């Protein structure tokens, strides 16, 4: 499996699980000694990263549901079709509307497992930045319509009302620089906009890059592979080990000013093998928390506590679509909520609550859940 096919492979697995395993909707519930959850948005197409804007509204990246084509062969041999169904959606006072629509999207014919808009972030001046994924060798963009070539694999910025402009070609940087030295593959996933520029996690490239105000891309850190035991299904001899990619998926700023990065891990998606790194530009990444499974997002609350969102708490090969929201305590995970989280794909925190993109690999049935947090 290419090191890369990471997030796309994971969401492909996730869609299969979401379709075959019945998971109750979160809706509104209050479990004994557990957090209260409320659904604040419904009917979303593959909802991913989300954040609050300066106006107090919640913004979410919808990866879309693909379209009529052209269709390509996906990373696992499946067919994925191009369309312009991706969007950035604003949620406020119980209402939701697209602020940017018509963005590129690649998805299975069912509309699930989409690659498209991945994450959103505002800088201190209130400017909205967002990533659009790719999940492939940057060269595949040559097979796509002009809009696909101009946006898939890019960091983009809102420009005026309902429009956008290019900021940096993250996939193009992977093609030129290939920071981790592996096979060329790019999937811009998480973005963190700061006063100095934007940090972008390229999940396909196993890298964290920085984009200056002039659009220049440079490498901040790379995340190497580990040798791990293979799953029994491969039938390899005892003692055999295979490489497992890091697959970073998310970046946020910590209360200490450092960057924190969470990893999904690649095949075989080992349970408990995902880690959180502390990254200071100019220094090697340092592991600060361990024991997680397939991290898809992380964030700090106002008290400085780190929360972690797992897309599949029992591993992407388990056949179980249940995710989990966890709090980090002394470098280890402490469960906050798992019940009702179905392949969650985005996390942000505000005023004592977690906001989660639920069913992040589902077309038309994705939701945003508001989850009360323990004090």
HELIX and SHEET records of a PDB file:
HELIX    1   1 UNK A    6  UNK A   20  1                                  15    
HELIX    2   2 UNK A  138  UNK A  143  5                                   6    
HELIX    3   3 UNK A  146  UNK A  151  1                                   6    
HELIX    4   4 UNK A  170  UNK A  177  1                                   8    
HELIX    5   5 UNK A  232  UNK A  234  5                                   3    
SHEET    1   A 5 UNK A  29  UNK A  30  0                                        
SHEET    2   A 5 UNK A  36  UNK A  44 -1                                        
SHEET    3   A 5 UNK A 366  UNK A 372 -1                                        
SHEET    4   A 5 UNK A 353  UNK A 358 -1                                        
SHEET    5   A 5 UNK A 346  UNK A 350 -1                                        
SHEET    1   B 4 UNK A  47  UNK A  52  0                                        
SHEET    2   B 4 UNK A  58  UNK A  62 -1                                        
SHEET    3   B 4 UNK A  79  UNK A  92 -1                                        
SHEET    4   B 4 UNK A  71  UNK A  73 -1                                        
SHEET    1   C 4 UNK A  47  UNK A  52  0                                        
SHEET    2   C 4 UNK A  58  UNK A  62 -1                                        
SHEET    3   C 4 UNK A  79  UNK A  92 -1                                        
SHEET    4   C 4 UNK A  95  UNK A 107 -1                                        
SHEET    1   D 4 UNK A 117  UNK A 122  0                                        
SHEET    2   D 4 UNK A 128  UNK A 132 -1                                        
SHEET    3   D 4 UNK A 154  UNK A 158 -1                                        
SHEET    4   D 4 UNK A 164  UNK A 169 -1                                        
SHEET    1   E 4 UNK A 188  UNK A 193  0                                        
SHEET    2   E 4 UNK A 197  UNK A 202 -1                                        
SHEET    3   E 4 UNK A 207  UNK A 212 -1                                        
SHEET    4   E 4 UNK A 217  UNK A 222 -1                                        
SHEET    1   F 2 UNK A 226  UNK A 229  0                                        
SHEET    2   F 2 UNK A 241  UNK A 244 -1                                        
SHEET    1   G 4 UNK A 248  UNK A 253  0                                        
SHEET    2   G 4 UNK A 259  UNK A 263 -1                                        
SHEET    3   G 4 UNK A 274  UNK A 279 -1                                        
SHEET    4   G 4 UNK A 286  UNK A 292 -1                                        
SHEET    1   H 4 UNK A 295  UNK A 300  0                                        
SHEET    2   H 4 UNK A 306  UNK A 310 -1                                        
SHEET    3   H 4 UNK A 324  UNK A 329 -1                                        
SHEET    4   H 4 UNK A 332  UNK A 337 -1                                        
END                                                                             
